[in-house]
Amino acid sequence: MTNAAAPADRREALAEVADVIVAGEASVDVRGMVDALADAGMPQVLCEGGPHLFGSLIEADRVDELCLSLSPKLVAGEAGRIVRGAPEVDRSMRLVHAIPAGDLLLLRYSRSR
């Protein structure tokens, strides 16, 4: 996934070993990215790209599920939220599964629409 402003020679070199999809002009358009993946037969996207990418997906209204693992540890510091760099939005979710695994709690939420 890249944008139209990426150097053409690099896109061409990558196209020899991978499917290169252009989504956006100066930066990757997240809505266009998800739509292009769906058009290519990949309608489900698992995001493990970090809080800024996750924030972009939420801002583009492209998140319909959240899998969250809770561990019984208290850690101080300046760590941020699981979402960063996006405007504050409110998306209602409903609990689908809660699975205890020892001290760990595995949670799965689905988008309430």
C-alpha positions in Angstrom: 0.0 0.0 0.0 1.4 3.3 -1.0 0.5 6.7 -2.4 0.9 8.4 -5.8 3.6 10.7 -4.5 5.9 7.7 -3.7 8.9 7.4 -6.1 7.8 5.6 -9.3 11.0 3.7 -9.6 10.5 2.2 -6.1 6.9 1.3 -6.8 8.0 -0.4 -10.0 10.8 -2.3 -8.2 8.4 -3.5 -5.6 5.8 -4.4 -8.2 8.2 -7.1 -9.4 7.8 -9.0 -6.1 4.5 -7.8 -4.6 1.1 -6.3 -5.5 1.5 -2.6 -5.2 -1.7 -0.7 -4.6 -1.8 3.1 -4.8 -4.4 4.6 -2.4 -4.2 8.4 -2.1 -2.2 11.2 -3.6 0.3 12.5 -1.0 -0.4 10.0 1.8 -2.2 6.7 2.0 -6.0 7.2 2.1 -7.2 4.7 4.7 -10.7 4.5 3.3 -9.3 3.9 -0.2 -6.8 1.4 1.2 -9.5 -0.7 2.9 -11.8 -0.5 -0.1 -8.9 -1.5 -2.5 -8.1 -4.6 -0.3 -11.8 -5.6 -0.3 -11.9 -5.2 -4.1 -8.9 -7.5 -4.3 -10.8 -10.2 -2.4 -9.5 -9.3 1.1 -12.5 -7.8 2.9 -11.1 -8.5 6.4 -8.2 -6.5 7.7 -6.3 -7.3 11.0 -4.6 -4.2 12.2 -1.5 -4.6 14.3 0.1 -1.5 13.0 0.2 0.6 16.1 -1.9 3.4 17.6 -1.6 5.9 14.8 -2.8 3.4 12.1 -5.5 2.2 14.4 -6.6 5.8 15.0 -6.7 6.4 11.2 -8.9 3.4 10.7 -11.3 4.5 13.5 -11.4 8.0 12.0 -12.2 6.5 8.6 -15.0 4.5 10.3 -13.3 1.2 9.2 -13.2 -0.6 12.5 -16.0 -3.1 13.3 -14.3 -5.4 15.8 -11.8 -5.0 18.7 -9.8 -7.9 20.2 -8.3 -6.8 23.5 -6.1 -8.7 26.0 -6.0 -7.6 29.6 -3.1 -8.6 31.8 -3.1 -8.2 35.5 -0.2 -5.8 35.7 0.0 -2.2 36.9 2.6 -0.2 35.0 3.3 3.5 35.6 4.7 5.7 32.9 3.7 7.9 30.0 2.4 5.2 27.7 -0.5 6.4 25.5 -3.8 4.9 24.6 -4.3 2.2 22.0 -5.3 5.0 19.7 -3.3 8.1 18.9 -3.2 10.9 16.4 -6.9 10.8 15.5 -9.7 13.2 16.6 -11.9 11.9 19.4 -14.8 9.9 18.2 -17.4 7.8 19.9 -18.0 4.3 18.5 -20.3 2.0 20.5 -19.1 -1.6 20.8 -20.7 -4.7 22.4 -19.0 -7.6 24.1 -19.0 -10.8 22.0 -16.6 -13.0 24.0 -14.8 -12.8 27.3 -12.4 -15.7 27.7 -10.2 -16.1 30.8 -6.8 -17.7 30.1 -5.1 -18.0 33.5 -4.7 -14.5 34.8 -5.1 -13.1 31.2 -8.6 -12.0 30.0 -9.2 -12.1 26.2 -12.0 -9.8 25.1 -13.7 -9.5 21.7 -16.0 -6.6 21.0 -18.1 -6.0 17.9 -19.4 -2.7 16.5 -22.9 -1.7 17.6 -24.7 -0.2 14.6 
